[in-house]
Amino acid sequence: MLKANDIRISMDGKGRAIDNVFIERLWRSVKTEYVHINPANGGIELYKGMKKYMEFYNEERPHQSLEYRTPKQDFEAMKQAA
């Protein structure tokens, strides 16, 4: 039905389990390093806090899986290599 209506399917099933592992690791970090330590007092406070945490997570926090580089450093290195 989707193909008949020219609707592209976003995932073909390949890699889905691996993608889920990365998302689960991210949310585990978010919950243990931010949410549980800083309970929000409303949606706006949660949004602002999560924004600040995600900036920290991507720009300052070294990641073991990236050989202790930040995701931003890793992204910049890949951009320069391309």
N, C-alpha and C positions, 0 to 999 in steps of 0.2 A: 504494500500500500504506500509506504514512504517513497520507494523508488518510482512508483507509477506517478507520483505527484512531484517528482524532482526534488525531494527533500533529502538532504545529505545526512547520513547517520554519523554522529560525532565520534563514536568509538566502534571498532569492529570486534572488540573483545580481547585483542592482543594487548598485553601489558596492563590490563585493568587491575589485576591483583597487585602488581608491583606499584602502580600508581597509588593504590589504596594504602600500601605500606608507608609511602612517603607522607601522605595526608594524615594518617594516624599518628605518625611520629611528630609531625608539626603540631597537631592539636594537643598531643600529650605534653609537649613543651609549653605551649600556650597556657594550658590549664595549670600545670605544676609551677611554672615560673612566673605567671602573672595572675590569672583569674582567681586561683585559690588564695593567693597572698594578698590581693587587692580587690576584695569584693566591691562591685560597683553599687552606687546609690542611684541607679537609674540608667536608662538607655544612652543618654548623651554622655554621661560620665564613662560608661563602658566603651562607647565608640571612641572617645578621645584617648582613653587608656590603651585600648587595643591598637589604635593607630600609632601611638608612641612606642608600644612594645614591638610592633611589627617593624618599625624603623630600626629599633635596637637589634632585633633578630636578624635583619638583613644587612645592616651596615656596621654593627659593632661586635656582635656575638660571634666568636670563632666556632666553626663546626668541625667536629672530628672527621666526619666523612669527606670534608673538603680540605683535608690536611691542615686543619686549624686556620683556614682562611675564612673570611666572611662570604656570604653569597654574593654580595656586591663586588668584592674583589674578584671572585671567580667569574662573574658575569663580565666584568670589565676586561679581564684577561682573555676570555673567549672572543669578545668583540674585537680586540686588537689582533688576535691571531687570525681572524677571518679576512 
